[in-house]
Amino acid sequence: IGIRLLETRHWETQYSLSLNMFEMSASVSCVHGDISKMTSCLDAIISHAKTFDDTLKASSLLVKLLASSSKFDEARDQCLMILSHLGEVFPSEVSLPHVQNEMSTIQVLLRSITHDQIKLLPRMTDRRKLNAM
């Protein structure tokens, strides 16, 4: 109901309110299983967003929608696109030996770190990455 009360040119005149209303509507539609309404809200957000950061919540919901629709490749591609915009680069092709090698490297690095040391690490402060999570 709130979206219907917005002005005609609400994306121009009431941008923050519009973004919040459409994000909430998409979230509620997701919970209720109204895929059509959810998709409509996500499309509106993505097409009217002023910045990449403004699309993060919608992109997160889109990934959930794709995964719940068994569109796992599209969900993965969407995640990789988001991560690349955040400066996190992943190889386009990943092989099992590559994954095994990376896992071994991580295990070696973590062997020398205690749980207490991990607890002492500073909290993440990058708002963009926190929003993406």
C-alpha positions, 0 to 999 in steps of 0.5 A: 500500500505504501508504494501506491502512496508515493508521488508519480515521479517518486524515484526522482523526488523521494529516492531514499523513501522509494528505495526503502519501500521497494526493498521492503516490498521485495523482502516481504514478497520473498517471504510470501512467495510472491515471485512476480511482485518480488521480481517487479520490485527488484527490477524497479530498484536495479533500474532506478538505483543511483549507485552500485551500493543502492543495489546491494540489498536487491542483488542479495534478494535476487541471488536468493530468488535465483537459488530458490528457483534452482538457477544456481549458475545464474545465482553464482554469476550474480554473486561473482559480479557483486564481488568483482564490483567490491574489488574481490577477484575470482578466476573465471574457471576453477578446477578441483586441483585449484580448490584443493591447493587453495584449501591447503594454503588456507589450512597452513595459514590457519594452523599458526593462528589460535581461536583467541587470536581470531577473536582479537582481529578487528571487526570488518568496517567496510560498509559496502562489504558488510551490506553485501554479506 
